[in-house]
């Protein structure tokens, strides 16, 4: 579990950094922040932890998928039991 309290006070999106735009298929996906001041510790921590946050999202999506599959199996087994009875 990620301690998100360390990101409190970060600069809200959208973020933009001149000459650095990350693109998806056809639309900009991420624009890095232009800070009017030196980035805060929360900003730097959030940027540095982006790979960790992405890994956590992927882990949670997989966990949800497994729960969903297990739920469908449970329902199928319950239906099968009723048919057999």
Buried (B, 14 or more C-beta within 10 A) or exposed (E): EEEEEEBEEBBEEEBBBEEEEEEEEEEEEBBBBEEEEEBEEBBEEBBEBEEEEEEEEEEEEEEEEEEEEEEEEEEEEEEEEEEEE
